[in-house]
Structure formats: structure tokens, C-alpha cells
Amino acid sequence: MTRLKHYKQRRKARIHLQAPLVTLFVLSLLLAWDGAGIVRMGLLCALLHETGHLLVYRWQWHHWPDLQVSPTGICLLMRGTAMTARQEFFLAAAGPMVNLAACGLVLGFMEQTRYSYTGYWFASTNLLVGGINLLPLPGLDGERIRRSFWH
């Protein structure tokens, strides 16, 4: 019998809930009163945004990051991750770029097929989520992009 070689153990992503009862209560209330679908569309665009960050993190560090879900949103837990300015730029820009690409893809698709209210709603919500996150304010992706340029 031969011994198995030691393979690098893959770490699964962990999801941390901060104030889970408050988060679930607020989310259930918002979804219950969401007759027009505004909250659902916003959540979908926020998930697309965070998926961009997740995929670039996975591409750069070859493992999944931990996530924190709170009443204010979803964020990557980056404790102890050493980053170069280039890595920080790509990680911070990934979320807004996914939103802006989704906006462009939906508008291009509607140009070729037919226009719809839902398509415009999805495109404009992605444009807003991506654009707001590009603002150079503390806690947003735009601040991290600006900081990576200075280093």
C-alpha cells in the first residue's frame, strides 16, 4: 500500500452573521413591503457586486474569503491579508466593474431584442450601485482604489 501525498487542503468560505435576528427581521420586513421589487433588485445588484469581489479574491489568493452579513450589507473579511497596491486596486475595482458590465450587457441585449421596464430597472440599479461604490468615501471601493493609486 502506498501513502497518499499531502495535498493542500482547500478552505471553504465561512459566512459570519452579525446580529442575525436583526438582519433577518429587517430583511423580511423589507421584502414583505416590497411590492414594486425595489429591494429585490437592489439585493440582486449587491450580490452581483460582491460576487465580483469574491471571484477576484479567489483568483488572487486561491482560496475563498470569509463573508460577514450584517443589517448594513455584505462585506469580505480581509483580516491579516497582505496586499500589494495592485492587488488592492483589482480587488476594489472588481465589484463596481461587474455592476457596470451588467448594466452595459443588459442595455446591449435590449438594443438587439426588445426594451423592457425590468431591463431598464436592472440596468439603472446596477449603474447606481456601481457608481456609488466608486465614490472616494471611507468604507467604499472608491476610497480603496484612490488609496492604491497613492502607494
C-alpha positions in Angstrom: 0.0 0.0 0.0 1.3 3.4 -0.9 0.9 6.5 1.2 -1.2 9.3 -0.1 0.7 12.5 -0.9 0.0 15.5 1.2 -2.3 17.8 -0.8 -3.0 21.4 0.0 -6.2 21.5 2.0 -8.8 23.7 0.4 -10.6 26.1 2.9 -14.2 26.7 2.4 -15.7 30.2 2.7 -17.3 30.9 6.1 -20.3 33.2 6.4 -20.5 35.2 9.7 -23.8 36.7 10.6 -23.6 39.9 12.6 -26.8 40.4 14.6 -28.6 37.6 12.8 -32.0 38.2 14.3 -32.0 41.9 13.4 -30.7 41.2 9.9 -33.3 38.6 9.2 -36.1 40.7 10.7 -35.2 43.8 8.7 -34.8 41.8 5.5 -38.1 40.0 6.0 -39.9 43.3 6.6 -38.3 45.0 3.6 -39.2 42.0 1.4 -42.8 41.9 2.7 -43.4 45.5 1.9 -41.5 45.4 -1.5 -44.5 45.4 -3.9 -42.6 47.1 -6.7 -39.5 44.9 -6.4 -37.1 47.7 -5.5 -35.5 45.8 -2.6 -35.2 42.6 -4.6 -33.5 44.3 -7.5 -31.1 46.1 -5.1 -30.2 42.8 -3.4 -29.6 41.2 -6.7 -27.3 44.0 -7.8 -25.5 43.9 -4.4 -25.0 40.2 -4.8 -23.5 40.7 -8.3 -21.2 43.4 -6.8 -19.9 41.1 -4.0 -19.6 38.2 -6.5 -17.1 40.4 -8.4 -15.0 40.9 -5.3 -15.3 37.2 -4.4 -14.1 36.0 -7.8 -11.1 38.3 -7.9 -10.2 37.4 -4.3 -10.3 33.7 -5.3 -8.2 34.4 -8.4 -5.5 36.3 -6.4 -5.2 34.2 -3.3 -6.6 30.8 -4.4 -9.0 30.3 -1.5 -12.4 31.8 -0.7 -12.6 34.7 1.8 -14.9 34.8 4.8 -18.0 36.9 4.4 -19.9 39.0 7.0 -23.6 39.6 6.6 -25.0 42.4 8.7 -28.0 44.7 8.6 -26.0 47.2 6.5 -24.9 44.7 3.9 -22.3 42.1 2.9 -18.6 42.5 3.1 -15.4 40.5 2.8 -13.4 39.9 5.9 -9.9 40.8 5.0 -8.2 40.5 8.4 -4.5 39.7 8.0 -4.4 39.6 4.2 -1.3 41.3 3.0 -2.0 43.1 -0.3 0.1 45.0 -2.8 -1.3 48.2 -4.3 -2.1 46.4 -7.5 -3.9 43.6 -5.7 -5.9 46.1 -3.7 -6.8 48.0 -6.8 -8.1 44.9 -8.7 -10.0 43.7 -5.6 -11.7 47.1 -5.0 -12.5 47.7 -8.7 -14.0 44.2 -9.3 -17.3 44.9 -7.7 -18.1 48.2 -9.5 -16.9 46.8 -12.8 -19.2 43.8 -12.5 -22.1 46.2 -11.9 -21.1 48.5 -14.8 -20.6 45.4 -17.1 -24.0 44.0 -16.1 -25.6 47.4 -16.9 -23.9 47.5 -20.3 -24.8 43.9 -21.2 -28.4 44.3 -20.4 -28.7 47.6 -22.4 -26.9 45.9 -25.3 -29.1 42.9 -25.1 -32.2 45.1 -25.1 -30.9 47.0 -28.1 -30.7 43.8 -30.0 -34.1 42.3 -28.9 -36.7 44.4 -27.2 -36.8 47.0 -24.5 -38.5 46.2 -21.2 -39.2 48.1 -17.9 -37.4 45.3 -15.9 -34.3 45.5 -18.1 -34.1 49.3 -17.6 -34.7 48.9 -13.9 -31.9 46.3 -13.6 -29.5 48.4 -15.7 -30.1 51.6 -13.8 -29.9 49.8 -10.4 -26.5 48.3 -11.4 -25.4 51.7 -12.6 -26.3 53.3 -9.3 -24.7 50.5 -7.1 -21.5 50.6 -9.2 -21.3 54.3 -9.4 -22.0 55.0 -5.7 -19.3 52.4 -4.8 -16.8 54.3 -6.9 -17.1 57.4 -4.8 -13.9 58.1 -2.8 -15.6 58.0 0.6 -14.4 55.9 3.6 -15.7 52.4 3.5 -16.5 52.4 -0.2 -14.5 50.8 -3.0 -13.6 54.2 -4.5 -11.6 55.1 -1.4 -9.6 51.8 -1.6 -9.0 52.5 -5.3 -7.8 56.0 -4.6 -5.6 54.7 -1.8 -4.0 52.1 -4.0 -3.0 54.8 -6.5 -1.1 56.8 -3.8 1.1 53.8 -2.9 
